[in-house]
């Protein structure tokens, strides 16, 4: 029997690889795995507990609620936006409405209710984590980073960075340590 499950906390290609390999090792037939979604062919109901155990032992969770599915889709959409820089000037509301095929007001309301933070605040947190990554790579200066992340100016990035981390961009850079937060734990 083919079964599609929606999975919380899958944020990168490594998540896909881990889940796929562990399920195959357990003898579960994996038909498709993508961020936030797993399709398997289950021969018997005896495989379901093993499937759930593998998912949960890797820090993932099965999503049963439609609202939580939407929240996870929002997160994955925003995370994927930051994979390809520079960010474009398209409004976040337009991107999410198009991607989820829903009105932005509904998306925003469901996200904020379930995550206790606004979409915009969540995206700022993601952008700050991306800025940390870019600073850590030492390939770009602060102005270039702010431009890639579609900030109107460096001051705007600096202010948001300080608000989120409690330190300035320069202070963070001089630490020379990677204090990044895992994307699945941002909120």
N, C-alpha and C positions, 0 to 999 in steps of 0.2 A: 504494500500500500504506500503510495507516494504521499509524503507529508511535508508541508512547508511551515517552518517555524520562524518567528521573528525574534531576533536576539538583541539584547541590550548589552552595551559596552564594547561592541566590535568597532574599533576605530582605525585600524590600519591593516595593511596586507599581511603582517605577521599574525594578526588575530585569525585571519582566514586560513593561513597555513597551519597554525597550531590546531585549530578545530578540525580541519579536514584530515590532517594526519592522525590525530588521536581517534577520531571516529572510524577511520579506515583500519587502524590497528585493532580496534574493538570488533571489527567485522561488520560494521554498519555501512550500508551502501550510500555513499554521498553522491547525489545527483548534481547539486549546485551549491556553491557557497559564495556569497558576496556580503559586503558590509551590511550587517543588520538582518541578514536573511540566510536561512539554511533549508535546503530541500534534500530530504533523504528518502530512501525506499526502505520501509520497515516490513520485514517478513512476518514478525509476530509481536504481540504486545509485550513479550518478555524483553524486547530490545529497548523499550521506552525508558525504564529506570536507568539503564546503562547510558543511554543517550543523554538523559537529564543530568546524570552524575558527571559526565565528561564536560558538558556545557558549564555547569556550576563550579566544578573544580578548577576551571580556567578563568574564573571571575566574570563569566557571562551569565545572563539570566534569560529565560524564555518570557517573552512579552505576550500577554493574553488580551490586554485591553486595547481597543482602537485608539484611545487617546494617548496611551504610552507608545504605541506604534508611531503615531504622528510625531510625538516628542523626539523619538529616536531618529526618525527621518530628518527632522529639522537639524539635530546635532550632526548627523552624517553629512548633510548638505553643506552646513557651515564649515565643518572640518575639511571637506573636499575642496571648498572654495580656496582655502589657504594652502592647498598643495600646489596650485599654479599661480605664481606671482608674475607680474604685479596684479593686484586686485583691480577689477574694472570699476567703473563709476556707476554701474547699475545699482539701483536701490535694493537694499536687503529685502524689503517687502515685496518687490517685484520678482526677485529671484525665488523666494520661498513660495509665493503664490503660484508661480509657473511650475516649479519643481513638484510641489505637493498637490497641485490642482485644487486649491482651496482658497478661500478669501483670507487675506492676511490677518484681518481682525480676529477671525476664528483661530487661526494658527497661533497667533500671539497670546490670545486669552488662554488656550489650552496649555501652551508651553509655560506661561507664567504661573498658572494655577498648579501645575504638576511639579515644576522645578523650583518654585518660590524665588525666581529671578526672571527679569524680563529677557526677551530675546536679544535685545540690543546689548544689555549688560553681559550676557553670555558670550556674545560675539566679541565684545571688548576683551573679555578674559582670554578667548582663543587667540586674538590678535596679539595680546601681551605675551602669551606663550610662544607664538611664532617669532615675535621680536626677540625674546630670550634665545631662541634657537639661532636666529640670524646673528645676534651679538656673539654667541658662543662660537660660531663658525669663523668669526674674525675676517670675513671677506668684504663686508660693507660697512660704511660709516653710518652714523645715526640718521643723517638726512636721507641717505639712500634707502634705509630701512623704512623710514616714515613714508617715503614715496611709494615703495613697493606695497605697503599695507594700506595705501589710499588715504593717508592722513593729509589734511589740508596744509599742515606745516609740522615742523619738528616739535614745537611747543605742545601741540595737541597730543602727540604720541608721548612726550615726556610727562605731561600731566596725568594721562591715563596710566602710564607705566608706574609712576610714583603712587598713585591711588591704589593700584592693585597689588604692588609688591612692597610698598613702604620704603623704597629706595629709588634713587635717580638712575637713569641709564648708565651714567658714568660709574656710579657706585657699584652697580651690578657688574659692569664690565671689569672693574678692577678686582672683583672677588675671584675671577678666573675659575669659578666652580659652576657646575651646571645645576642650577636650582629650578629646573623645569618641573612642572606638574604633569602627570600623565593625563592625556586628553579624556580618558574615560572617568577621571575623578574631578573634572572641572565643574564647579557649581558652587 
